[in-house]
Amino acid sequence: MNIIYNFSAGPAMIPKDVLQKAKKELQNWKKLGFSVMEISHRSEDFMRVAAEAEKDLRDLLNIPDFYKVLFCQGGARGQFSAIPMNLLGNLKTADYINSGYWSKCAFIEAKKYCIPRSILIKKTINGKTSLAPISTWEISKNSAYVHYCPNETIDGLSIDEEPKFKDKIIIGDFSSCILSRLINIENYDLIYAGAQKNIGPAGITIIIIRENLIGYASKMSPSILDYKIISEHNSMFNTPPTFSWYLSGLVFKWLKKQGGLKKIEELNKIKSNLLYEKIDNSDFYINTIDHKNRSKMNVIFNLFDSNLNELFLKEAFQSGLIALRGHRAIGGIRASIYNAMPLEGIASLIKFMSYFENRYG
Ligand SMILES: *Cc1c(COP(=O)(O)O)cnc(C)c1O
């Protein structure tokens, strides 16, 4: 069988070693004679899985004790609702930094609960797209919090600098960049991420929240989205997606084995640099994003002659390079290169790009 490299934006590729381990123990987990999917989430064996996953995640991200880690359901979109319901308090507005597709979706959902303010930071000047630096964001005095998205999965845009606001709750949608680099958790009050991009299988959503923000959900909030109820029940108020939790735990162990986030961050820089260099060194491929805002997770580009897009995707597929089609909202090509994508996958894509360019350029 040819080697397949999967550039899917999400659900995305999972490290081969992790899948192999899961396969090995699928039908006879811990020599118990059944799979991890088939036991009670309240059993001692599963509780250990849950606790270890949390501990490993805390180690990887250096999460201080005064932050809670919650394992929820409903995906990132669930949090688009949970955040205003839990954190608006008596205030009537919140600031939503608009940097692209997903941050805008969060803003639109928030309209159900308050009168959010959209702060547009995406600019295209002379054909170059960039995001305004954090120091220039005009935050409102009376807003309950600031919400932003450090990696716009669809737009291929990223904000690598960290926000430092005094006396303002700051929330980050880390769905497509959590665990891709070291961050200082204390610069945030709440971080959330769906698992299916850079962690594991879809189904689980991770929330890292400053403890003192728990307990203020609106009375209308569904119990399964109320941070206090989730926290008091150790993320087991309702039956959690146990398999996704287990597999995410295996990914955390894999990350530790790779050398932790410092190592992963270095590798992610190398991987994305190689790809952007390839794009920049040719007139055949184009990416017009300001270098400081180029995503290291989702590399988007266009072919100079967009008529060749379909052929590019078809031939890439035949070469074992799959799921490179850009999101339907913007078209073009997108290579999602999360932690699980090995350097060899990038090399293989670059080789194909050269080959394709030589024939059609
Ligand atoms: C994928 C994604 C979402 C949506 O995630 P769901 O789990 O499908 O709700 C939200 N934000 C970002 C940044 C994403 O990449």
The ligand as an SDF file (V2000), in Angstrom:
LIG
                    3D

 15 15  0  0  0  0  0  0  0  0999 V2000
  -13.5500   23.5210   13.7760 C   0  0  0  0  0  0  0  0  0  0  0  0
  -13.6110   24.7800   14.5240 C   0  0  0  0  0  0  0  0  0  0  0  0
  -14.7880   25.1750   15.1930 C   0  0  0  0  0  0  0  0  0  0  0  0
  -16.0460   24.3510   15.1840 C   0  0  0  0  0  0  0  0  0  0  0  0
  -15.8690   23.1870   15.8930 O   0  0  0  0  0  0  0  0  0  0  0  0
  -17.0820   22.1820   16.2020 P   0  0  0  0  0  0  0  0  0  0  0  0
  -16.4580   21.2200   17.1540 O   0  0  0  0  0  0  0  0  0  0  0  0
  -17.4870   21.5750   14.9020 O   0  0  0  0  0  0  0  0  0  0  0  0
  -18.1800   22.9540   16.8200 O   0  0  0  0  0  0  0  0  0  0  0  0
  -14.7560   26.3700   15.8970 C   0  0  0  0  0  0  0  0  0  0  0  0
  -13.6580   27.1240   15.9380 N   0  0  0  0  0  0  0  0  0  0  0  0
  -12.5160   26.7800   15.2980 C   0  0  0  0  0  0  0  0  0  0  0  0
  -11.3140   27.6670   15.3930 C   0  0  0  0  0  0  0  0  0  0  0  0
  -12.4600   25.5900   14.5770 C   0  0  0  0  0  0  0  0  0  0  0  0
  -11.3400   25.2460   13.9410 O   0  0  0  0  0  0  0  0  0  0  0  0
  1  2  1  0
  2  3  1  0
  2 14  2  0
  3  4  1  0
  3 10  2  0
  4  5  1  0
  5  6  1  0
  6  7  2  0
  6  8  1  0
  6  9  1  0
 10 11  1  0
 11 12  2  0
 12 13  1  0
 12 14  1  0
 14 15  1  0
M  END
$$$$
